[in-house]
Amino acid sequence: MLVRTLETVDLTVAGASLPLGGPKHRALLHYLALRANTVVAVDELLAALWDGPPPRTARKMVQNVVSELRSGIAAQEWYATDANSLTGGAGRIGGTGHAGGAGGTEGTGGTRTRRFPQAVLLTHGPGYVLRVDPAEVDALAFTRRAREGLVLLEAGAEPEALDLLRAALALWPHPAPAPGPAARWPERRALELLREQVVRHLAAGAGTVLLLSTETRRAAADAGAAFGHEMRLAQEIRAQIDRRQGAVCTEFGSLRVAVFPEEPSAVLPGLERARAAADAVRETLGAERRTTVTALLMPDRTIGGGRERVAPAVVDEGLAALAAMSPGTTRVHLSGAGTENVA
């Protein structure tokens, strides 16, 4: 069974799309799917399905809707001799294959028949529960992938993290408005906020990371003078970055890693501000005829919009690219597919 709620409310059983009836049928299935495998009290359903005070017949209406959904599900074909032909096999949202679940498998004479659990919408105590594999609900599969991706991104495992975030967004590529009363559900709003996080981390142009490497061609006469020179370099670099609303996140001796996030308050985009900072530092420090400035600009894939830290994977990628650059140049790193040299 596949339950889709992110862009449209749809239920597929054994490869057949189930006629869901009216808006209340879809809204009830939608809400129970978001709370899958959890008993939802009738009072919670009434609050979710009606904007204001529900009518006196609301409880009876919910009973009828549940009964009609159950009947529709039970009317589908529950058995098949070829398990691979069922949507529960290749069509599974969360992966390949389908756990037999409570229904298990049975067969005679060497022919195995997959049995799907018939009672998926149950009355339980004070309410109802939709029993379903979370991998079969697009909203739950999206949530799992998105959260796992964000955790990996925080840990610095960027390639794996971005793959999971892309897989999550593939389940919800278009930001469709929530249908009916779902627009005011906290569960739906939490999903939308999570999607915004995913989009922000995957969006091109979310910001720019600047790596600045300085090299003094003629060493100072003594250690004290060399230290003072490095301090002046650091102050100038910080001043140029601060002036353009950037933030120095990491320093490795003569290497500074800064980030220029895209901010609504900024007059110029992050890339333009980062490039201006690199040019200003090179112009100022290069005038001394002692210091060479090499700069690399990369897409911002940092945590929390770019203010807390630069992901270690981005720093590693930048260091490798800097090592291959000629001293005194700036390179805009467009993507993993290629680079562009600029003056």
ChimeraX attribute file (.defattr): number of C-alpha atoms within 10 A of each C-alpha:
attribute: neighborCount
match mode: 1-to-1
recipient: residues
	/A:1	26
	/A:2	24
	/A:3	25
	/A:4	21
	/A:5	24
	/A:6	25
	/A:7	17
	/A:8	14
	/A:9	18
	/A:10	17
	/A:11	21
	/A:12	19
	/A:13	21
	/A:14	21
	/A:15	17
	/A:16	14
	/A:17	14
	/A:18	16
	/A:19	14
	/A:20	19
	/A:21	12
	/A:22	9
	/A:23	14
	/A:24	17
	/A:25	19
	/A:26	22
	/A:27	21
	/A:28	19
	/A:29	25
	/A:30	24
	/A:31	22
	/A:32	20
	/A:33	25
	/A:34	20
	/A:35	17
	/A:36	20
	/A:37	18
	/A:38	15
	/A:39	18
	/A:40	20
	/A:41	15
	/A:42	17
	/A:43	13
	/A:44	11
	/A:45	19
	/A:46	19
	/A:47	14
	/A:48	19
	/A:49	21
	/A:50	14
	/A:51	11
	/A:52	9
	/A:53	9
	/A:54	14
	/A:55	10
	/A:56	8
	/A:57	8
	/A:58	17
	/A:59	15
	/A:60	10
	/A:61	14
	/A:62	18
	/A:63	14
	/A:64	13
	/A:65	20
	/A:66	19
	/A:67	15
	/A:68	15
	/A:69	20
	/A:70	16
	/A:71	11
	/A:72	15
	/A:73	24
	/A:74	15
	/A:75	12
	/A:76	16
	/A:77	12
	/A:78	16
	/A:79	14
	/A:80	15
	/A:81	13
	/A:82	11
	/A:83	19
	/A:84	14
	/A:85	13
	/A:86	22
	/A:87	19
	/A:88	23
	/A:89	18
	/A:90	14
	/A:91	19
	/A:92	19
	/A:93	22
	/A:94	19
	/A:95	12
	/A:96	12
	/A:97	15
	/A:98	22
	/A:99	14
	/A:100	13
	/A:101	13
	/A:102	11
	/A:103	14
	/A:104	12
	/A:105	15
	/A:106	11
	/A:107	11
	/A:108	7
	/A:109	5
	/A:110	7
	/A:111	10
	/A:112	14
	/A:113	16
	/A:114	23
	/A:115	19
	/A:116	23
	/A:117	16
	/A:118	14
	/A:119	15
	/A:120	16
	/A:121	20
	/A:122	16
	/A:123	17
	/A:124	13
	/A:125	11
	/A:126	10
	/A:127	16
	/A:128	20
	/A:129	20
	/A:130	22
	/A:131	18
	/A:132	19
	/A:133	19
	/A:134	20
	/A:135	20
	/A:136	22
	/A:137	23
	/A:138	24
	/A:139	24
	/A:140	24
	/A:141	19
	/A:142	25
	/A:143	17
	/A:144	17
	/A:145	20
	/A:146	26
	/A:147	18
	/A:148	16
	/A:149	25
	/A:150	22
	/A:151	12
	/A:152	17
	/A:153	24
	/A:154	18
	/A:155	14
	/A:156	18
	/A:157	16
	/A:158	20
	/A:159	12
	/A:160	13
	/A:161	22
	/A:162	20
	/A:163	15
	/A:164	23
	/A:165	26
	/A:166	19
	/A:167	17
	/A:168	25
	/A:169	19
	/A:170	11
	/A:171	18
	/A:172	17
	/A:173	14
	/A:174	10
	/A:175	12
	/A:176	11
	/A:177	12
	/A:178	18
	/A:179	17
	/A:180	14
	/A:181	16
	/A:182	18
	/A:183	13
	/A:184	13
	/A:185	14
	/A:186	11
	/A:187	13
	/A:188	19
	/A:189	14
	/A:190	12
	/A:191	18
	/A:192	18
	/A:193	11
	/A:194	17
	/A:195	21
	/A:196	13
	/A:197	18
	/A:198	21
	/A:199	17
	/A:200	15
	/A:201	23
	/A:202	17
	/A:203	13
	/A:204	14
	/A:205	18
	/A:206	22
	/A:207	26
	/A:208	30
	/A:209	31
	/A:210	33
	/A:211	25
	/A:212	23
	/A:213	22
	/A:214	25
	/A:215	16
	/A:216	18
	/A:217	10
	/A:218	9
	/A:219	13
	/A:220	14
	/A:221	8
	/A:222	8
	/A:223	10
	/A:224	9
	/A:225	12
	/A:226	13
	/A:227	12
	/A:228	12
	/A:229	15
	/A:230	16
	/A:231	13
	/A:232	12
	/A:233	18
	/A:234	17
	/A:235	12
	/A:236	16
	/A:237	24
	/A:238	18
	/A:239	14
	/A:240	20
	/A:241	24
	/A:242	15
	/A:243	12
	/A:244	18
	/A:245	20
	/A:246	25
	/A:247	21
	/A:248	21
	/A:249	15
	/A:250	15
	/A:251	14
	/A:252	8
	/A:253	10
	/A:254	15
	/A:255	18
	/A:256	19
	/A:257	22
	/A:258	28
	/A:259	32
	/A:260	30
	/A:261	28
	/A:262	22
	/A:263	14
	/A:264	8
	/A:265	8
	/A:266	13
	/A:267	12
	/A:268	14
	/A:269	18
	/A:270	26
	/A:271	24
	/A:272	15
	/A:273	25
	/A:274	30
	/A:275	21
	/A:276	15
	/A:277	25
	/A:278	24
	/A:279	17
	/A:280	16
	/A:281	25
	/A:282	22
	/A:283	13
	/A:284	15
	/A:285	19
	/A:286	16
	/A:287	11
	/A:288	10
	/A:289	10
	/A:290	14
	/A:291	20
	/A:292	21
	/A:293	23
	/A:294	22
	/A:295	29
	/A:296	25
	/A:297	23
	/A:298	24
	/A:299	23
	/A:300	28
	/A:301	28
	/A:302	26
	/A:303	17
	/A:304	14
	/A:305	20
	/A:306	23
	/A:307	16
	/A:308	13
	/A:309	19
	/A:310	24
	/A:311	19
	/A:312	16
	/A:313	17
	/A:314	18
	/A:315	17
	/A:316	11
	/A:317	12
	/A:318	20
	/A:319	15
	/A:320	11
	/A:321	14
	/A:322	20
	/A:323	9
	/A:324	8
	/A:325	15
	/A:326	10
	/A:327	15
	/A:328	16
	/A:329	18
	/A:330	25
	/A:331	21
	/A:332	20
	/A:333	19
	/A:334	14
	/A:335	11
	/A:336	7
	/A:337	6
	/A:338	8
	/A:339	13
	/A:340	10
	/A:341	11
	/A:342	9
	/A:343	7
